[in-house]
Amino acid sequence: MTTLYLEKISKYDRPQEPVHVSVPFAQGKLHDARLLSIRDGERALPVQTRVLAHWPDGSIKWLIAHCQPDLPGNLDKTLTLEVADKPQHLPLAQRITVAETAEGYRVNTGRLSFLVPRQGFVPLAEVSLDGQPVWGGQPFQGFALTYDGQVVDTTDGPTQLELEEVGPLCVVITVKGKHRRADGQRYLDFRGRVTAYAGKPYVEVEYQFIHAEAEPELSLQAITFEARPLAAAAPHLALGEGYYRTGIQESEGPALDRTIDAETVLYQANEHYVDSFYGDFWADWRDANAGLMLSIYQAHQHFPKALHVGAEGITAYLYPPQAPAARLLQGMAKTHRLQLHFHAADAPLEELSARSLQFQLPDQPALPAEWYRDNNPWGLDFIPERVPDRLLTFLSIRHDQRPEALGMFHFGDAPDAGYTEQGRGRGHTVWVNNEYDRPHACALFYALTGMRRVLDSALVCARHWLDVDLCHHSPNPLHQGGLRIHTAYHVTGGVTPSHEWTEGLLDYYYLTGRKEGLEGAYAVAENVMRHMAEPHMQEPGIASVREGGWALRAIVAMALATGEERFKREARRLVDLFLSWDQLYGGMLAPYTSHSMPRVVFMIALTMNSLARYLLLEDDERVKKLIAHVMDDLIAHCTLPGGIFYYKELPSLRRVAPTVHSIESLTHAYRFTGDLRYLKIATRQFYAFAERADSGRGGPKVVDDSGAVIRGTGGGRPFADSYTSLILFAGEATKAGLLDWYEYPA
């Protein structure tokens, strides 16, 4: 038994509020998802579950659970989660139903009924509210995208529909297809999603466009979505926008318009952590019969955005035509989310606005750290029982210090001043592309602390990967499906295994249940294996150590997640490569200048850390001995006077570099040998690292040459680069009493 904690957010009561939580279970603990029980006090709540992953013995590893608790205004709430003895069959006040027909899927939430059609992505047709049809058979015009002076739309044409999730509380329908050009040709892929909840008069709609065509670059000029009700009388119009309080404009006649552009966000003094929340942006149209409020999710973060509401209906400009054209490079995509809230003609705007704010910042149940520790789905000790409170503060600050970036193709990523100043962007901003797997680091930190903004950051960063940095299409097989390296405008660089990760994408899938996270992890893993099959990647001492090191970590994660033999086989091959590498050179020497093969401490150490993760697949004594031997080699050859590691083994590069990767690999050497010497050396490195840890959030907001609004200096890497290593070290060092000095006074 454990708790699900919902922190205080809204001042309004939310009866039967839809919430979901993803829950890990230890191997052998749960075999039947129907046994999961969630209680509100003594009252058991109806629960809808879906299994996301299994352990090798067939027991459940992750599942997602939906429920609808009553949440009080201005108060927090704690629910109870447990595994029952037998399945519970609880009555439902309202149940969502879905029926497959020749026309598509017909959904009825109890308040709202509609059709998700097979022809086109409109996305809804034949809408009824409380049993009364509203605004004709097809009140929406679909999504229209303008590029290079041509318009394509989703209004017509065959689509693929899939019930991604179905149950009494929640239905998720995904839609795939191609836009239609004016000449009838199909051009540019799209992916849509419709989510509906039992008893609710609103739906969430997503639209993703994907450039998987032959052209290297398109000029994106506009994206629109139109609601065109059949008005029985003169409508009442309203528009809301705000970030502290929502400012509402109302009109009986003249149209209302509002645009969020670079100037808007540049001069709004917003103090929110933008991965969690910025503000609200909605338009409302109503006549004597019913109304519709359309809200754009994270409109400020994904600017430019605009809304127009007039007598003819609502137009949402997901990319306004008056904005400068955006570069849409081959392989890029972008997802937008909307809430369509149907309501009675006399519904108060303040209540509707509150629901829109719930869409922007929904309630999210949090499991305690003890549950993640006892049901560890990650294998290593990422949720230690005790670490210094001072370290948690340090990690929180480090997490928040990432420079902030806003803009449709930029939100969820961060610029890197170091790379930019080195000239790697040839005069343009270099984007770090969530290097060192920020989504994974954030997911682990969230499991330890339950801090909401950390979860939001994990999801936002993974979403950016899945849209922008993941190469959805390329004629080059070594680019296809891969994550782009840090580069100007996110995707102008290449793809290489040392800058590709799968763990954060898998976490995104586990924490949300969204299949594209798992699909993205597969794409990256397959790209990595194509790279590692290249001849130069299979010979020890030809490529850098970290190419195979990060490749091994990506493949081990997929082997643990899927159990597929091809991933296990590739992991074993990479392990054998490193064993032969060490035998050939007596250490992990790798090419650098034309005449040198130096030891590079951080590259070698991160590779040892990947080898430690391989031991979750197979208990191999050779690997344990290799890790200890390599760390002995680094201690002997790569330390400065004072005992701190340096950067690279050349006189010109022997600068102080107490890399966090070495702190972790020394910790693994201690775990496998029991020799406290390794942990003491790691503690020395940590002391030096903590002394020189940098920051980088302060600074003015500026608009860069790609149109992004950026606030903060420094780099986007420090938290992702350090978190997993520091927490694994701190768990062991705290138990050994080596971090007593690094604590607040009693």
matplotlib code that plots the C-alpha trace (Angstrom):
import matplotlib.pyplot as plt

x = [0.0, 1.2, -0.1, -0.9, -0.4, -2.1, -0.7, -2.8, -3.2, -6.7, -8.9, -12.0, -13.5, -13.0, -15.6, -14.7, -11.5, -9.7, -6.2, -3.7, -0.6, 2.0, 3.0, 6.0, 5.9, 8.7, 9.1, 6.6, 4.5, 1.5, 0.3, -3.3, -3.9, -7.5, -6.2, -4.9, -7.1, -7.2, -9.2, -10.3, -10.5, -12.7, -14.3, -12.8, -12.6, -13.3, -10.0, -9.0, -5.6, -3.4, -0.2, 2.9, 5.7, 6.3, 9.2, 10.9, 8.7, 5.5, 4.6, 3.7, 6.6, 4.7, 1.0, -0.9, -4.0, -6.9, -9.4, -11.6, -11.3, -13.2, -10.5, -11.1, -10.4, -7.3, -6.4, -4.2, -5.4, -4.0, -5.3, -4.4, -3.1, -2.8, -3.0, -6.3, -7.0, -9.5, -10.8, -13.2, -16.4, -17.5, -20.5, -19.8, -21.8, -21.0, -19.2, -17.6, -18.4, -16.9, -18.3, -16.6, -18.7, -18.1, -17.8, -15.3, -15.4, -18.5, -17.7, -20.2, -18.8, -22.3, -22.2, -20.7, -21.1, -19.2, -17.7, -14.0, -14.3, -12.2, -12.2, -10.0, -9.0, -11.5, -11.1, -14.8, -18.0, -21.7, -21.2, -24.0, -24.0, -26.3, -28.2, -28.7, -26.9, -24.8, -23.8, -24.4, -22.7, -19.1, -18.4, -14.6, -12.5, -9.5, -5.9, -4.5, -0.8, 0.7, 4.2, 6.0, 2.8, 0.9, -1.9, -2.4, -5.1, -6.5, -10.1, -10.5, -8.8, -8.3, -6.8, -5.7, -7.6, -6.4, -7.9, -4.8, -6.7, -10.2, -12.1, -14.9, -13.1, -10.9, -10.7, -7.7, -8.0, -5.0, -5.2, -2.6, -2.7, -1.3, -2.4, -4.2, -3.0, -5.3, -4.5, -5.6, -2.1, -1.1, 1.8, 3.2, 2.3, 0.2, -0.6, -3.6, -5.0, -8.4, -8.8, -12.1, -13.2, -16.2, -18.8, -16.9, -18.1, -14.5, -12.0, -8.3, -7.1, -3.5, -2.1, 1.4, 2.8, 5.8, 8.2, 8.9, 9.1, 12.0, 12.6, 15.4, 13.7, 10.2, 9.1, 6.4, 4.0, 0.8, -1.1, -4.8, -7.7, -11.2, -14.5, -17.5, -20.7, -24.1, -25.3, -29.0, -28.6, -26.0, -23.2, -21.4, -17.6, -14.9, -11.1, -8.8, -5.0, -2.9, -0.1, -0.9, -4.6, -6.4, -7.6, -10.9, -12.3, -16.0, -18.0, -21.4, -20.4, -16.9, -14.4, -11.7, -8.1, -5.0, -1.5, 1.3, 4.6, 8.3, 7.7, 4.8, 7.0, 10.1, 8.4, 6.1, 7.6, 6.7, 8.3, 6.9, 9.1, 7.9, 8.2, 5.3, 3.2, 3.3, -0.3, -3.6, -4.9, -8.5, -11.4, -15.1, -18.0, -21.6, -25.1, -28.5, -28.1, -24.6, -21.0, -17.4, -14.2, -11.0, -7.8, -4.3, -1.9, 1.3, 0.6, 3.2, 5.9, 5.2, 4.7, 3.9, 0.2, -3.0, -6.7, -9.6, -13.2, -16.0, -19.5, -18.4, -16.7, -13.1, -9.9, -6.8, -3.6, -1.1, 1.3, 0.0, 0.5, 1.8, 4.7, 8.1, 8.2, 9.8, 12.3, 10.8, 13.8, 13.5, 12.8, 11.3, 7.8, 5.8, 2.8, 0.1, -2.6, -6.0, -8.9, -12.4, -14.8, -18.5, -20.8, -24.3, -25.2, -25.2, -22.0, -20.0, -16.7, -14.8, -15.7, -14.7, -11.5, -10.7, -11.2, -8.8, -6.2, -6.7, -5.8, -2.6, -1.7, -3.6, -3.6, -1.0, -0.8, 2.7, 4.0, 6.4, 10.1, 9.7, 7.5, 10.0, 12.8, 10.9, 9.6, 12.8, 12.1, 15.6, 17.8, 20.5, 20.1, 18.7, 16.4, 18.7, 17.3, 19.4, 21.5, 22.5, 19.7, 22.3, 22.8, 19.1, 19.2, 22.2, 20.5, 17.3, 19.2, 21.2, 18.0, 16.4, 19.5, 19.1, 18.7, 15.0, 14.0, 10.6, 9.3, 7.5, 10.5, 12.6, 10.6, 11.9, 15.5, 18.2, 21.0, 24.5, 26.8, 29.9, 29.2, 28.0, 31.1, 33.3, 31.9, 30.2, 27.1, 29.0, 27.7, 24.3, 23.0, 23.9, 21.1, 22.2, 19.3, 18.9, 22.4, 23.2, 19.5, 17.9, 14.5, 16.0, 17.7, 14.5, 12.4, 14.8, 14.9, 11.1, 11.0, 13.3, 11.6, 8.0, 8.6, 6.1, 8.2, 10.9, 8.3, 7.1, 10.6, 11.1, 8.0, 8.6, 12.2, 11.2, 8.4, 10.9, 13.0, 10.1, 9.0, 12.2, 15.4, 14.4, 14.9, 11.6, 12.8, 16.1, 17.5, 20.7, 20.2, 22.7, 20.4, 17.0, 15.4, 18.4, 18.7, 20.6, 23.8, 24.0, 23.9, 22.5, 18.7, 18.5, 18.7, 21.4, 24.1, 24.7, 23.8, 26.3, 25.8, 27.7, 24.8, 21.8, 19.8, 16.9, 16.3, 14.5, 12.3, 11.4, 10.7, 8.4, 6.4, 6.3, 5.2, 2.6, 1.5, 2.1, 3.3, 5.4, 7.9, 8.4, 8.4, 11.1, 13.3, 13.1, 14.0, 17.0, 18.2, 18.0, 19.9, 22.6, 23.0, 23.3, 26.2, 27.9, 27.8, 30.1, 33.6, 35.3, 33.0, 34.0, 37.7, 39.2, 41.1, 39.6, 36.6, 36.4, 35.6, 32.4, 30.8, 30.5, 30.0, 26.8, 25.8, 26.0, 23.8, 21.1, 21.1, 21.1, 18.1, 16.2, 17.1, 15.9, 12.7, 11.8, 13.6, 14.4, 17.3, 18.7, 19.4, 20.9, 23.1, 24.3, 25.0, 27.2, 29.1, 29.8, 31.0, 33.4, 34.7, 35.7, 37.3, 39.4, 40.2, 41.6, 43.6, 45.1, 46.2, 46.3, 43.7, 40.9, 43.2, 41.6, 42.7, 42.8, 45.6, 47.2, 50.0, 48.3, 46.0, 45.3, 43.2, 40.1, 38.8, 35.2, 34.7, 36.3, 34.4, 31.0, 31.8, 32.5, 29.2, 27.5, 29.3, 27.9, 24.4, 25.1, 25.4, 21.7, 21.3, 24.1, 26.3, 29.6, 32.7, 34.9, 33.0, 33.4, 37.1, 37.4, 35.7, 38.1, 41.1, 40.3, 39.7, 43.1, 44.6, 43.0, 44.0, 47.6, 47.9, 45.3, 45.5, 47.0, 49.0, 46.3, 44.6, 42.0, 41.4, 42.4, 40.6, 42.8, 46.1, 48.1, 50.2, 48.1, 44.8, 45.8, 43.4, 41.4, 38.3, 36.7, 34.2, 31.0, 31.3, 34.5, 32.7, 30.1, 32.6, 34.7, 31.5, 30.8, 34.4, 33.7, 30.4, 32.1, 35.3, 34.3, 37.5, 36.8, 39.7, 37.6, 34.8, 37.3, 38.8, 35.3, 34.6, 37.7, 36.5, 33.0, 34.5, 36.4, 33.4, 31.0, 33.5, 33.6, 30.0, 28.7, 25.4, 23.7, 20.1, 20.5, 20.6, 18.4, 15.9, 16.9, 15.5, 18.1, 18.4, 16.1, 13.3, 13.6, 13.2, 16.1, 16.6, 19.8, 23.4, 25.6, 24.7, 21.8, 23.8, 25.0, 22.0, 21.7, 25.4, 25.7, 22.5, 22.7, 26.3, 26.0, 22.9, 24.5, 27.7, 25.9, 23.8, 26.9, 29.1, 26.3, 26.0, 29.8, 29.9, 32.0, 29.5, 28.9, 30.9, 28.5, 25.4, 23.5, 24.3, 22.0]
y = [0.0, 3.5, 7.1, 9.2, 12.9, 15.7, 19.1, 22.2, 24.1, 25.4, 27.4, 25.7, 22.3, 19.8, 17.0, 13.8, 15.3, 13.1, 12.3, 9.6, 8.2, 5.7, 3.1, 0.8, -2.6, -4.9, -8.2, -10.7, -8.2, -7.8, -10.1, -8.9, -5.1, -5.5, -5.9, -2.3, -0.3, 3.4, 4.7, 8.1, 7.6, 4.5, 4.8, 2.8, 4.7, 3.2, 2.7, 2.2, 0.6, -0.2, -2.3, -0.6, -3.1, -6.5, -8.1, -11.2, -13.4, -11.9, -9.8, -6.1, -3.6, -0.4, 0.4, 3.6, 4.2, 6.6, 7.7, 10.6, 11.7, 14.7, 17.4, 20.2, 23.9, 25.4, 22.1, 19.2, 15.6, 12.1, 9.0, 5.4, 2.9, -0.8, -4.3, -5.9, -9.6, -9.8, -7.6, -4.9, -4.2, -0.7, 1.2, 4.2, 7.4, 8.0, 5.8, 6.7, 4.4, 4.0, 2.2, 1.4, 2.1, 2.3, 6.1, 6.0, 5.8, 7.2, 8.4, 9.2, 10.7, 11.0, 14.8, 14.9, 12.6, 12.9, 11.0, 10.7, 10.2, 7.9, 10.5, 13.4, 14.7, 17.4, 16.2, 15.9, 15.7, 15.2, 16.8, 16.7, 18.3, 16.8, 15.0, 18.1, 18.4, 21.5, 23.5, 21.0, 17.9, 19.2, 22.4, 22.1, 22.7, 20.6, 21.8, 23.8, 24.3, 26.8, 26.2, 27.9, 29.5, 26.2, 25.1, 21.5, 20.4, 17.5, 18.0, 15.1, 11.9, 8.4, 8.0, 5.2, 5.2, 3.3, 3.0, 3.6, 3.5, 2.5, 2.0, 3.4, 6.6, 7.6, 7.0, 7.9, 7.7, 8.3, 9.3, 9.0, 10.3, 12.8, 16.3, 17.1, 19.7, 21.7, 19.5, 16.4, 15.1, 13.9, 15.8, 16.1, 13.4, 14.2, 12.4, 13.3, 12.3, 12.8, 12.2, 12.2, 11.6, 10.1, 12.7, 15.6, 18.1, 18.7, 16.8, 17.3, 17.3, 17.0, 17.7, 16.9, 17.7, 15.8, 16.8, 13.4, 14.6, 14.7, 18.5, 19.4, 22.5, 24.1, 27.6, 27.3, 30.3, 29.5, 26.8, 27.3, 25.4, 26.7, 26.2, 27.3, 26.9, 27.4, 30.4, 30.6, 34.2, 36.8, 35.2, 36.5, 36.5, 36.4, 36.1, 35.4, 35.8, 36.1, 34.7, 36.0, 36.6, 36.0, 39.2, 38.7, 40.7, 40.4, 41.6, 41.2, 42.2, 43.3, 40.4, 40.0, 39.2, 38.6, 37.6, 36.1, 36.9, 37.4, 40.9, 39.7, 37.1, 39.3, 42.0, 40.0, 39.8, 36.1, 34.4, 30.9, 27.9, 27.7, 23.9, 23.7, 26.8, 30.2, 31.4, 30.9, 31.6, 30.9, 32.1, 31.5, 31.6, 31.1, 31.6, 31.1, 27.3, 26.4, 27.6, 26.4, 27.5, 26.7, 26.7, 26.4, 24.5, 26.3, 29.0, 31.4, 28.7, 27.7, 31.2, 32.7, 32.0, 34.0, 33.7, 35.3, 35.0, 36.6, 36.1, 33.2, 31.3, 30.8, 30.6, 29.3, 30.4, 27.8, 29.7, 33.1, 34.2, 37.6, 35.9, 35.6, 32.3, 29.4, 26.9, 23.4, 21.1, 17.6, 15.2, 17.8, 17.6, 19.6, 18.8, 21.2, 20.5, 22.1, 21.8, 22.0, 22.7, 22.6, 24.3, 25.7, 29.1, 30.6, 29.0, 31.7, 32.7, 32.5, 28.8, 28.1, 30.0, 27.9, 24.8, 26.1, 26.8, 23.2, 22.2, 24.2, 22.9, 19.7, 17.9, 15.2, 12.5, 11.8, 8.5, 8.7, 7.9, 4.8, 3.2, 3.8, 2.5, -0.7, -1.3, 0.0, -0.1, 1.3, -1.4, 0.9, 2.6, 5.9, 6.4, 6.1, 6.1, 9.0, 11.7, 15.1, 17.6, 20.1, 17.9, 17.9, 21.7, 21.8, 19.5, 21.5, 24.7, 22.9, 21.6, 25.1, 26.9, 25.7, 28.7, 29.2, 29.1, 29.9, 29.4, 26.7, 24.7, 25.7, 25.1, 22.0, 22.6, 25.1, 27.0, 26.3, 29.3, 27.2, 25.5, 28.8, 30.7, 28.0, 28.8, 25.5, 27.2, 29.4, 32.5, 31.1, 29.8, 26.2, 24.2, 21.4, 19.1, 17.8, 16.3, 13.7, 12.7, 15.4, 13.6, 10.6, 12.7, 14.6, 11.5, 10.0, 13.3, 13.4, 9.8, 10.8, 14.1, 14.2, 17.8, 18.6, 21.0, 18.3, 15.9, 18.6, 19.2, 15.5, 15.4, 18.8, 17.8, 14.4, 15.9, 18.3, 15.3, 13.4, 16.4, 18.3, 16.5, 13.0, 12.6, 11.4, 11.1, 11.1, 9.4, 8.7, 5.6, 6.9, 9.9, 8.2, 7.7, 9.2, 12.1, 15.0, 16.2, 19.7, 22.1, 25.3, 25.3, 21.8, 19.6, 21.0, 18.7, 15.0, 11.9, 9.9, 7.3, 9.5, 11.9, 9.5, 8.3, 5.9, 6.0, 9.3, 8.3, 5.1, 7.1, 9.3, 6.3, 4.8, 8.1, 9.0, 5.8, 7.5, 5.0, 7.5, 7.5, 3.8, 4.2, 6.9, 4.7, 1.9, 4.4, 5.7, 2.2, 1.0, 4.0, 3.4, -0.2, 0.9, 3.2, 0.6, -1.8, 0.5, -1.0, 1.9, 1.4, -2.3, -1.9, -1.0, 2.3, 3.7, 5.7, 7.5, 5.5, 7.3, 6.3, 2.7, 3.8, 5.7, 3.2, 0.4, 2.4, 3.0, -0.7, -2.0, 0.2, -1.3, -4.8, -4.3, -2.6, -5.1, -8.3, -8.6, -10.9, -8.6, -5.9, -8.3, -9.7, -6.2, -5.3, -8.5, -7.6, -4.1, -5.5, -7.8, -4.9, -3.0, -6.1, -6.6, -2.8, -3.0, -6.1, -4.5, -1.2, -1.9, 0.8, 2.7, 4.6, 6.4, 8.6, 12.3, 14.2, 12.5, 11.3, 10.7, 8.2, 9.9, 8.8, 11.0, 10.7, 11.7, 9.5, 6.5, 6.9, 7.3, 4.1, 2.3, 3.5, 2.0, -1.3, -1.2, -0.9, -3.9, -6.0, -5.5, -7.8, -10.3, -10.8, -10.8, -11.0, -9.9, -6.6, -5.9, -6.6, -4.3, -1.4, -1.7, -2.1, 0.9, 3.1, 2.0, 3.0, 6.5, 7.0, 6.1, 8.2, 11.0, 12.9, 16.2, 17.1, 17.1, 14.0, 15.5, 14.1, 16.2, 16.5, 14.7, 13.0, 15.6, 18.4, 21.0, 19.6, 18.7, 21.2, 20.4, 18.4, 16.5, 14.9, 13.6, 10.5, 9.5, 10.0, 7.4, 4.9, 5.0, 4.3, 1.2, 0.1, 0.3, -1.6, -4.5, -4.7, -3.4, -1.4, 1.9, 3.6, 4.1, 5.8, 8.0, 9.1, 9.7, 11.9, 14.0, 14.5, 15.5, 18.1, 19.7, 19.4, 21.1, 23.9, 24.8, 24.0, 26.7, 28.4, 29.9, 31.0, 34.8, 37.3, 39.3, 38.0, 38.3, 37.2, 35.2, 34.9, 31.9, 33.8, 32.1, 34.2, 33.1, 34.0, 33.0, 32.3, 29.2, 25.8, 23.4, 20.4, 20.6, 18.9, 16.1, 15.6, 15.2, 14.0, 10.2, 10.1, 12.3, 10.5, 7.0, 8.3, 10.1, 7.1, 5.0, 7.8, 8.8, 5.2, 5.1, 8.4, 10.1, 13.0, 14.1, 17.3, 18.1, 18.8, 21.7, 22.4, 20.6]
z = [0.0, -0.7, -1.2, -4.2, -3.3, -5.1, -4.2, -3.8, -7.1, -7.9, -5.5, -7.1, -6.1, -9.0, -8.6, -10.4, -11.8, -14.4, -13.3, -14.3, -12.7, -14.0, -11.4, -11.4, -9.7, -8.6, -10.5, -9.3, -7.4, -9.7, -12.5, -12.9, -13.5, -12.3, -8.8, -8.6, -6.2, -5.5, -2.5, -1.5, 2.3, 2.7, -0.7, -3.6, -6.9, -10.3, -12.0, -15.6, -16.2, -19.1, -18.9, -20.4, -19.7, -18.2, -16.3, -17.8, -15.6, -17.2, -14.1, -14.6, -14.6, -15.4, -15.8, -16.2, -14.0, -14.6, -11.9, -11.1, -7.5, -6.0, -5.4, -3.0, -3.7, -1.9, -0.4, -1.2, -1.2, -0.5, -2.1, -1.3, -3.8, -3.1, -4.6, -3.8, -3.2, -6.1, -8.9, -7.9, -9.8, -8.9, -10.1, -12.4, -12.2, -15.8, -18.3, -21.6, -24.5, -28.0, -31.0, -34.2, -37.3, -41.1, -40.6, -37.8, -34.0, -32.2, -28.6, -25.9, -22.6, -21.0, -21.6, -25.1, -28.1, -31.4, -34.3, -35.1, -38.8, -41.0, -43.8, -42.8, -39.4, -38.6, -35.8, -34.5, -36.4, -35.5, -32.0, -29.5, -26.0, -23.4, -26.2, -28.3, -31.7, -32.0, -35.1, -37.9, -38.9, -39.3, -37.3, -37.8, -40.9, -40.0, -39.8, -42.7, -43.2, -45.7, -47.0, -49.9, -50.9, -51.1, -48.7, -47.5, -45.0, -43.1, -43.9, -46.4, -47.3, -45.8, -42.4, -40.1, -36.8, -33.7, -30.2, -28.2, -25.0, -24.2, -21.0, -18.9, -17.8, -20.8, -24.5, -26.7, -30.5, -32.7, -36.3, -39.0, -42.6, -45.1, -45.8, -49.0, -51.5, -53.7, -56.7, -54.7, -54.1, -50.6, -49.1, -45.5, -42.9, -39.9, -36.7, -34.5, -31.2, -29.6, -25.8, -24.0, -20.4, -18.8, -17.8, -19.3, -22.0, -23.3, -25.4, -25.9, -29.5, -30.8, -34.3, -35.4, -38.8, -40.0, -42.9, -44.4, -48.0, -50.4, -50.2, -47.8, -46.5, -46.6, -45.6, -43.1, -43.4, -41.5, -39.6, -38.9, -37.3, -37.7, -35.8, -37.9, -36.0, -37.6, -35.6, -34.8, -33.5, -33.1, -31.0, -27.9, -28.2, -25.6, -25.6, -22.7, -22.2, -19.2, -17.1, -13.6, -14.0, -17.3, -18.9, -20.6, -23.5, -24.5, -27.5, -29.0, -32.5, -33.5, -33.8, -31.1, -32.0, -30.0, -31.0, -28.9, -30.7, -29.8, -28.6, -26.3, -24.4, -24.5, -22.4, -20.2, -16.8, -16.2, -13.1, -13.7, -14.4, -18.0, -18.4, -15.9, -16.7, -18.3, -18.8, -20.6, -24.1, -25.2, -27.3, -26.6, -29.1, -28.0, -29.3, -27.7, -27.9, -26.8, -26.8, -27.5, -25.7, -27.6, -25.6, -27.0, -24.7, -23.8, -26.4, -24.9, -24.8, -28.4, -29.8, -32.3, -31.8, -32.5, -31.9, -33.8, -32.7, -34.8, -35.9, -38.2, -35.4, -34.0, -35.9, -34.0, -35.7, -34.6, -36.8, -37.7, -41.3, -40.2, -38.4, -40.2, -42.1, -40.1, -41.5, -41.7, -42.4, -43.6, -40.7, -38.4, -36.8, -34.3, -32.1, -31.0, -28.4, -28.1, -25.7, -27.2, -24.3, -25.3, -22.8, -22.2, -23.5, -20.0, -18.7, -16.7, -18.4, -15.1, -14.7, -18.3, -17.9, -14.8, -16.8, -19.4, -16.7, -15.5, -19.1, -18.8, -15.3, -14.6, -11.2, -11.1, -8.5, -7.1, -5.7, -2.7, -3.2, -1.1, -3.7, -6.5, -4.3, -3.3, -6.9, -8.7, -12.4, -13.3, -11.7, -10.2, -6.8, -8.2, -5.2, -2.2, 1.3, 2.4, 0.8, 2.2, 2.2, 0.9, -2.1, -2.9, -2.8, -5.0, -7.5, -7.5, -8.3, -11.0, -12.5, -12.6, -13.9, -17.5, -19.9, -20.9, -24.5, -26.0, -29.5, -31.5, -32.5, -29.5, -26.3, -24.5, -25.5, -24.4, -26.1, -25.1, -24.7, -24.6, -28.0, -29.5, -28.4, -29.8, -33.2, -33.7, -35.0, -37.5, -35.9, -35.0, -31.6, -30.9, -29.3, -26.9, -28.0, -24.4, -24.5, -21.9, -21.7, -19.7, -19.8, -18.0, -15.4, -14.7, -14.5, -11.9, -9.9, -9.9, -8.5, -5.7, -4.8, -6.3, -7.4, -10.2, -12.2, -12.6, -14.0, -16.3, -17.5, -18.3, -20.4, -22.2, -23.1, -24.4, -26.4, -28.0, -28.9, -30.4, -32.5, -33.5, -32.8, -33.8, -37.6, -38.9, -42.4, -44.2, -47.3, -45.3, -43.2, -40.6, -40.0, -40.3, -36.8, -35.0, -32.6, -34.0, -32.3, -30.7, -33.6, -35.0, -35.5, -33.8, -36.9, -39.1, -37.6, -38.0, -36.0, -34.0, -31.2, -28.7, -28.7, -28.8, -25.9, -25.3, -21.6, -21.5, -24.4, -22.5, -19.3, -21.4, -22.5, -19.0, -17.4, -19.9, -21.7, -25.0, -27.6, -29.6, -26.7, -27.2, -31.0, -30.7, -28.5, -31.0, -33.8, -31.9, -30.9, -34.5, -35.7, -33.1, -34.3, -37.9, -36.9, -34.8, -37.7, -39.7, -40.0, -38.2, -35.2, -34.8, -34.5, -31.1, -31.0, -34.2, -32.9, -29.6, -26.5, -25.8, -29.2, -28.1, -24.5, -25.2, -27.8, -25.1, -22.7, -25.4, -26.4, -22.8, -22.0, -24.9, -24.0, -20.5, -21.7, -24.5, -23.7, -27.4, -28.2, -30.9, -28.4, -25.9, -28.7, -29.7, -26.0, -25.7, -28.8, -27.6, -24.2, -26.1, -28.1, -24.9, -23.4, -26.5, -26.5, -23.0, -23.9, -27.0, -25.5, -21.7, -21.3, -23.2, -25.5, -28.4, -31.3, -31.0, -32.9, -35.8, -33.5, -30.2, -28.4, -25.1, -22.2, -22.0, -18.5, -19.0, -22.1, -20.5, -17.3, -18.9, -20.9, -17.6, -16.3, -19.4, -18.7, -15.1, -16.6, -18.8, -15.6, -15.1, -18.2, -17.3, -14.3, -16.0, -13.8, -16.7, -16.8, -13.1, -13.3, -16.3, -14.5, -11.5, -13.8, -16.0, -12.9, -11.5, -14.9, -14.8, -11.2, -12.1, -15.3, -15.2, -11.9, -11.1, -8.0, -5.4, -6.7, -9.0, -12.5, -15.5, -18.9, -21.5, -21.4, -23.3, -21.7, -23.5, -22.0, -18.4, -16.9, -13.7, -14.6, -11.7, -14.1, -12.6, -14.8, -13.0, -9.7, -10.7, -12.2, -9.0, -7.2, -9.3, -8.7, -5.0, -5.3, -7.2, -5.1, -1.7, -1.7, 0.1, -1.6, -4.8, -2.9, -1.0, -4.3, -5.7, -2.7, -3.4, -7.0, -5.7, -3.3, -6.2, -8.5, -6.0, -5.4, -9.1, -10.1, -12.5, -12.9, -15.9, -15.5, -14.9, -17.7, -20.0, -22.4, -26.1, -29.5, -31.4, -35.2, -35.3, -33.6, -30.2, -27.1, -24.8, -21.1, -19.3, -20.1, -19.7, -21.0, -21.1, -20.1, -16.5, -14.8, -17.3, -17.4, -13.6, -12.0, -12.4, -11.4, -8.4, -7.0, -7.4, -5.7, -2.9, -2.0, -1.4, 0.1, 2.6, 3.9, 4.3, 6.2, 3.6, 3.0, 6.6, 5.8, 3.0, 5.1, 6.6, 10.3, 12.7]

ax = plt.figure().add_subplot(projection="3d")
ax.plot(x, y, z, "-o")
ax.set_aspect("equal")
plt.show()
